[in-house]
Amino acid sequence: MRIAVTGSIATDHLMTFPGSFRDQLIAEQLDRVSLSFLIDDLQIRRGGCAANIAFGMGCLGLTPILVGAVGTDFADYRSWLERHGVDCESVHISELHHTARFLCTTDEDHNQIASFYTGAMAEARLIELGPIAQRLDGLDLVLVSPNDPDAMLRHTEEARGRGIPFAADPSQQLARMPGEDIRLLIDGAAYLFSNDYEKGLIEQKTGWSDEEVLSRVDARVTTLGPKGVVIDRKGEPSLHVPAAPELGKADPTGVGDAFRAGFLSALAWGLPLERCAQVGNLTATHVLEHVGGQEYQLGQKAFLERFAAAYGAEAADEVAPSVKCHHA
């Protein structure tokens, strides 16, 4: 299954605040917040939604096609991704801008305040899916993840026009995009990804009820943090899949991307949606245990052992023939 992963490619600057954001907020003065946080730790990591997702899929043994825009400073990052199984031939190189930057501060409660510098990502709107599909003799699915808003709309429109199934993942761009554009991103999607907060925001900004959203997508996949994930389809009962137990919590950055990586990988293997969510949950857990969206390793034996412990031997036996983790 040939899956094109469109979206942001960035460098993450991850900082840790040894306190709680809520303790610094004055309820009566939220209309004029002026805060500065003294940070204990800074980690610079490879990131970006599309790159994180593609990395996770590569670690599980697939060859995802990464589609996005970067600067000329991408050479080392490209080598890293290619060593982990990612096809980077369709990445656009800007001659004017640096690769995007994500700056995020996380407090002790795992709340986050973040900023994103677009940089070269603005040129993603120039990328056509047609030549990519031609190079690969067709595409089976296009994931439209957070990116330059015009690029997201263009990729969705082109996928729809070419009859290529697409998955909508507007998440981080929901705050910026108007309801009309969000409706265009969602309508006709094979899969709609969001977390539970974003689910409500989608309904608020589009003006669509939950039922109306379900009438426009084949499956709605909503992550619930430590409560796992729920999958909804029109006319069918909700499917709830509990989270996979973690060994510890380091940083939540990239957890949602890793879930999508695991879900899409299992989808490519032809597994049912419950197994897709389970693979997604366990992949996400690996990211939670590390600082950075691409600092984890997926070992074949350990992954399947943890999968069996979380979801049972029968589920692990069904997944085992397809899992080809990058590490032994």
N, C-alpha and C positions, 0 to 999 in steps of 0.2 A: 504494500500500500504506500503510495507516494504522497507524503504530507508536506505541504509548504507551510512554514511557520513565519508569518509576517509580524513585524512589531519592532519594538525598541531594542537597540544594542547599545550598551552604556557601560561606564565605569562607575561602580558604587563606592561612595565614601560613607562608611557606616560608623556612627558615633554612639557612645553610651553615656547616658546621664544617670548618676547614682541616686535617683530620687523619683518622685512622682510628678508628672506634669500637672495633675489636678491640684496639687498643693500650692502651685504657683499662680493659679488663676483666681481672680477676684470676680465673683459673680456679677456685681454691679458695674463692672468696667470692661466687660467682654467686647464692647464696641470700640475700644482703643487699647488693645493689648500691646505691650512693649516689654519683651522678655529677652534675656540672654542667659544661656545655660553654660556652666563650666563643665566641660566634657572630660571624662576620665580616660577614654580610649578612642582611638581612631584606627579603623581597618579599611584599607583600600582593596576592593575586590572587583572581579569581572562580574558584569551584570547586564541588565536590560531584560525585559520580559521575554522577547523572542529568543534571545541568546540563552537565557536560563532554561526555557522550555526545550529548545533544541539540544542543549547540553544533556539534560536529563534523558531525553529520548535516545541520544547517542550512547549514553551510559547503559541503557537497557538493551542495546544491540541493534537499534534501528539506524537509518541514515536519513534524518530529516533534512529538508531543504530550508536553509535560513534565508529570509528575505527581509532586508532592511538597508539603512544607509549609515555609513560610518565615515570617519576622517582618515587621512593618510597615516594616522597613528595606530591603525588597526592591525598591523602586521603580526605582532606577537600574539595578540588576542586570536587572530585568525588561525595561527598555527596551533594554539591550544585547542580551539574548537575542532579543527580538522583531526587532531590526534584523538579526539573523543567521538569521532564518527559523524561529525556534522558536515554537510555539503554547503560550502560557502561560495560557490561559483556565482550565485545570484545576488550577492551583497554588493550594493552600490557604493563606490568610493568617492566622497566629495573632495574636490580640490580647494575648497574655500573654508571648511569648518572642521573643528575637532569632533571626535566621537562624543556623543551625549554624556552628561554627568548626572548622577543621582546622588543627592546628599540627604542623609537620613539620620535623625537622632531618635534613639529608643530609650524609654525610661525603664525603671525596675519592674513596672507592671506590664511591660511589652507593648505599651502604647507608643505610637510613632508620630513624629512631625518631620515632613520631608519636603524637599524642593527638587525640581528637575530642570536641568538646562538642556534645551533641545539640540543645539549644535547641528551636526550633520543630519540628524534625524528628519529635519524639515525637508530634505531632498528625497525622502522615501516616497513622496507623492509623485515623483517622476518615474517610478518603477512600474513596468507593465508585467502582468502575469502571463500574457500570451507567449513571449519568447521563452519563459521558464518552462511552461507546459510543453512547448515544442522541443526544448532541449531534453526533456525527460520522457518524451513520448506520452505526455498526458499527466494530469494531477488527479488524485482521488479525493483530496480534501485540502482546503485552505483554511488555516486558522488566522483570524484577524484579531490580533491581540493589541494592547495599548501601543500607540505609535503617533506620528503626526496625524491629527484629525483628518486632514484632507486625504492622506494616504489610506487611512482606514476606510473612508467612504469610497475611494477609488477601487481598492482591492475588493471590497464587498460588491460594488456595482459590476466590476469586471467578472468576478466569480459567478455572480447571478446571471450575467449576460452570456457567459460561456457554458453555463450549465454545470459548473463545478460545485459540488457540495461545499458549504463553508460553515465554520464554527465561529460564533460571535463571542468575543471576550473584551467588552469595552472597559471594564473595571476602572482602572486609574484615570481614564479620560471622561468618566461620567460627570465629574464635577465641572468640567470645562465645556462639554458639548451640549447644545440645546436639545430639547426633546425631539424636534423634527429629525435631527441627524441620528439620534439614538434609535428612533423608529426605523430609519433606513438601514442601520447596522444590524438590527435584529430580525426584521421581517424575512422569513424564508430560511432562517438558519437551521442547519441540521442539529446543532448543539448551541446552547446559550450558557456560558460560564459566568458566575459571579459569586461573591460571598453573600451572607444573609443581609448585611447592611446595604450592599449594592443592589440586591434584589428589590428592596423597598424604594431605593432611589430611582431605579429603572421605572418602576410603576408610577412613581410621583412625577418624573419628568416626561414620560411618554403619555401619561394620562390613561394608560391601559391597566386594566385589572389583571390579577394573576391569571384568571381564566382567559382573558384576551391575549396575554403574552403566550400562553400555552397553545392557543389556536394558531399562532404564527411561527412556532418552532417545533421541531420534532421532539427534542428533549431539553429540559431545563435542569442544569446541574448547579446546585447551590452548596457551597462549602460552608460549614458551620464551626470552623475552628476545632476546639477539642471535642466537639460533639459529632464530628465526622462530616458527612455529606448527605444531601437528599437529592434524589433524581425524580423529576415529575414529567409525566407525559399525559397529553389530553386523553381523558376517558379511562385512565388507568390509575390504580392506587399508587401513592408515593412510595418510593423505595429509599429507606434510610440505611446507610452503611456507616457503622461506627468507626472512629479514628483508630489508627494503629498505635499501640503504646510506644511512647518515646523513652529513650535511655536518659534523657536530660534535655534542658532547654537552654539554647545559647542565644539565638536571634531569629525572629520570625521573617526576616527579609527573604523573599524568594520562595516561601512555602507554597503560596498559591500557584506559582509557576511550576514548581516541582509536581504538584498534584496534577496539573494539566499534562505535564510530560508523561507521567505514569498512566493517566487515563487514556491519552491518545495512543500510547504505545500498545496498551491492551486492546484498544479499539482496532489498531492495525493488525493485531494478531487474530482478530475475529472472535474475541471473547465477549460474553454477555456483559451488560452494563454493570451488574453488581461486581463482577471481577474487575472491570475497568476502574470503578471507584476504589476498590480495595488496593489495586496496584498504585493508583494515584495517592491514596492515603499513606501507604508505606513509603513511597518515594518522598512525599512531603515531610514525613517524620525525619528522614535523613537530613533534610535541609535545616529543620528546626534545631537539630543537634549540633549545628556548626554555624559559624559566623560567615555569611556570604552565601550567595545563591548557587555557587559552583565549587564549593570546597569539600563536598562529600564524595565518597566512593561507594559504588554499589558492587559488593562481592557476591558472586553467584550463590555460593553455599549459604552465606549468612543471610542474604536477602530471602531465600526460600525458607530458611529456618524461622526467620522472624515472621514471614507471611503465614506459615503454618501455625505459629504460636498465636497470631492475631486472629486468623480467620478459619483455622481448622485444616487438617491434613487433606481432606477432600478438595477444598479450594486450592490448596498449594499444588496438588497433583494435576489439577486442570491448568494451572498457570505454568508449571515447570517446563513443559516442552517448548514453550515460546520464549521464556526469559533467557536472554543471552547477555548477561551483565558484562560491562566493559572490563571489570577486574575479576580475577579468579575467585 
